Amino acid sequence: MLVINLSVGTEKRGHLSVDEPTINLGLEGIYFTKSEVCKLDGINGRLYYRGYPIETLSKNSNFEEVCYLLLYGKLPNEEEFNIFASALKSESELPEQVISIIKDMSNKAHPMDTLRTAVSALSAYDNDVPDSSIDANMRKSVRLIAKTCSIVATIGRFRNGESYIRSKPNLSFAGNFLYMLNGSRQSQQNEKILDIMLMLHAEHSSNASTFSTLVAGATLSDIHAAVTSGIATLKGPLHGGADEAALAMMRAIGRPDNTEEYIESALEGKKRIMGFGHRVYKTYDPRARIIKVYLESMQDSSSEEVRNLTSIALRAEKLMVDKLGKTKGIWPNVDFFSGPVYTALGIPGYLFTPLFAVSRMPGWCAHMIEYWKSNRLIRPLEYYSGPIDLEYIPMENRS
Ligand SMILES: CC(C)(COP(=O)(O)OP(=O)(O)OC[C@H]1O[C@@H](n2cnc3c(N)ncnc32)[C@H](O)[C@@H]1OP(=O)(O)O)[C@@H](O)C(=O)NCCC(=O)NCCS
């Protein structure tokens, strides 16, 4: 951890002349803790959950198993898996009062604001809230994962003027999300693709929302408070909001032939192209590679709209990689191809970021439980660069 020594230099009345320490804006490049949850290799474009490469997990596993892996640090045997998966199903029910909150906020607030409020409200209906043991935090994590999924599907239903429906015990986690959103079972292919998207978004080391989860939890608040902070942080377009923004750009481009001109002119105007660039990856995001393959494989069964969006996305990707990839290290990230995939699954743009929160919930909880094992309040320093020892002038004498 970087230590900034503020005792060097001298301070004079009205003027600060302390030697300025090295400041890492945005805490860039700072290690603040050790973790065994996730390894992110930004140079080689590799991502591991608990030591397993993301490529292996997305090919062989499922979201329920990945949740178990992240929380417990190992793959479950069959019995452990069955108990865990059925707990996720049985905890998916929402308290009536939380359904009312969602209903009331649905047409007034941003879906991320509704989600943040509803998840925070869950604490009022969870008897384990005052219990900070690991067992209780595991139980609360399972409830948070299950109920966040139901909350997001219900936000979608209320925004469509439809009513809350309960999950079905015979469906997978991904299958239930689609069922609760649409009111009918979706194709197995769609359930599988959503399952893969959930796995790919489940965890990503000390990203902004996970860090913010830890900052809140490290005060020894509780897991509901901590993940509520994570949801608040995920909302912004520099983080979880990028997939919706990237899709909006593809829609604004309109036709594939407009792509190059649109991107060139945005770059000339110093605009950021959403879904590109990353604080840690200076190469192709491995999750984007996987999503791109699935997006391409869906083309034959996709609507004209999705084929059009895909064609725009592929042309934009080529141009950006040629222009900024090798020269500036700006490559597609997980958010770039997600929009067309979610569109193909019938998920509306306003639910992209809330759905990201559904998938990231196990990552937030796993990190929080791990951090609490050797908790230390997170409290970095800021270097004060304003004047000091100013004279207090009474209000009547101020100009
Ligand atoms: C994710 C992100 C915030 C990381 O940014 P960062 O590490 O702080 O990088 P910086 O903001 O310092 O950018 C470095 C340079 O790359 C450029 N750049 C970064 N992302 C860019 C993008 N998406 N499009 C165009 N230029 C970009 C910056 O303008 C800057 O250029 P300069 O050196 O000429 O000023 C940034 O890449 C971004 O805004 N991406 C778009 C949002 C997004 O997709 N977020 C999801 C991340 S998973």
The ligand as a MOL file (V3000), in Angstrom:
LIG
                    3D

  0  0  0     0  0            999 V3000
M  V30 BEGIN CTAB
M  V30 COUNTS 48 50 0 0 0
M  V30 BEGIN ATOM
M  V30 1 C -13.4280 2.5560 -18.7020 0
M  V30 2 C -12.6780 3.8900 -18.7240 0
M  V30 3 C -13.3990 4.8360 -17.7330 0
M  V30 4 C -11.2640 3.6520 -18.2520 0
M  V30 5 O -10.6690 4.8580 -18.3290 0
M  V30 6 P -9.2710 5.2730 -17.7180 0
M  V30 7 O -8.4380 4.1340 -17.3330 0
M  V30 8 O -9.5560 6.2760 -16.6700 0
M  V30 9 O -8.6070 5.8830 -19.0070 0
M  V30 10 P -8.5180 7.3930 -19.3380 0
M  V30 11 O -9.8350 8.0650 -19.0640 0
M  V30 12 O -7.3450 7.9280 -18.6170 0
M  V30 13 O -8.2650 7.3680 -20.9100 0
M  V30 14 C -6.9810 7.2310 -21.4950 0
M  V30 15 C -7.0420 7.7550 -22.9080 0
M  V30 16 O -7.8750 6.8890 -23.6840 0
M  V30 17 C -8.9990 7.6020 -24.2060 0
M  V30 18 N -10.1650 6.7310 -24.0770 0
M  V30 19 C -10.4490 5.9100 -23.0380 0
M  V30 20 N -11.5900 5.2670 -23.2770 0
M  V30 21 C -12.0310 5.6720 -24.4820 0
M  V30 22 C -13.1650 5.3600 -25.2490 0
M  V30 23 N -14.0770 4.5030 -24.8030 0
M  V30 24 N -13.3200 5.9650 -26.4300 0
M  V30 25 C -12.4020 6.8360 -26.8870 0
M  V30 26 N -11.3030 7.1870 -26.1950 0
M  V30 27 C -11.1250 6.5970 -24.9970 0
M  V30 28 C -9.1540 8.8220 -23.3210 0
M  V30 29 O -9.8150 9.8730 -23.9940 0
M  V30 30 C -7.7060 9.1300 -23.0210 0
M  V30 31 O -7.1510 9.7730 -24.1650 0
M  V30 32 P -6.0170 10.9000 -24.0100 0
M  V30 33 O -4.8530 10.1850 -23.3750 0
M  V30 34 O -5.7710 11.3460 -25.4040 0
M  V30 35 O -6.6000 11.9380 -23.1140 0
M  V30 36 C -12.6780 4.5070 -20.1380 0
M  V30 37 O -11.9990 3.6590 -21.0380 0
M  V30 38 C -14.0800 4.8060 -20.6480 0
M  V30 39 O -14.6120 5.8840 -20.3450 0
M  V30 40 N -14.6830 3.8770 -21.4490 0
M  V30 41 C -16.0150 4.0570 -21.9120 0
M  V30 42 C -16.9880 3.5820 -20.8440 0
M  V30 43 C -17.0240 2.0950 -20.7200 0
M  V30 44 O -17.0840 1.3670 -21.6980 0
M  V30 45 N -17.0330 1.6390 -19.4600 0
M  V30 46 C -17.1370 0.2230 -19.1350 0
M  V30 47 C -15.8550 -0.3220 -18.5860 0
M  V30 48 S -15.9740 -2.0710 -18.3760 0
M  V30 END ATOM
M  V30 BEGIN BOND
M  V30 1 1 1 2
M  V30 2 1 2 3
M  V30 3 1 2 4
M  V30 4 1 2 36
M  V30 5 1 4 5
M  V30 6 1 5 6
M  V30 7 2 6 7
M  V30 8 1 6 8
M  V30 9 1 6 9
M  V30 10 1 9 10
M  V30 11 2 10 11
M  V30 12 1 10 12
M  V30 13 1 10 13
M  V30 14 1 13 14
M  V30 15 1 14 15
M  V30 16 1 15 16
M  V30 17 1 15 30
M  V30 18 1 16 17
M  V30 19 1 17 18
M  V30 20 1 17 28
M  V30 21 1 18 19
M  V30 22 1 18 27
M  V30 23 2 19 20
M  V30 24 1 20 21
M  V30 25 1 21 22
M  V30 26 2 21 27
M  V30 27 1 22 23
M  V30 28 2 22 24
M  V30 29 1 24 25
M  V30 30 2 25 26
M  V30 31 1 26 27
M  V30 32 1 28 29
M  V30 33 1 28 30
M  V30 34 1 30 31
M  V30 35 1 31 32
M  V30 36 2 32 33
M  V30 37 1 32 34
M  V30 38 1 32 35
M  V30 39 1 36 37
M  V30 40 1 36 38
M  V30 41 2 38 39
M  V30 42 1 38 40
M  V30 43 1 40 41
M  V30 44 1 41 42
M  V30 45 1 42 43
M  V30 46 2 43 44
M  V30 47 1 43 45
M  V30 48 1 45 46
M  V30 49 1 46 47
M  V30 50 1 47 48
M  V30 END BOND
M  V30 END CTAB
M  END
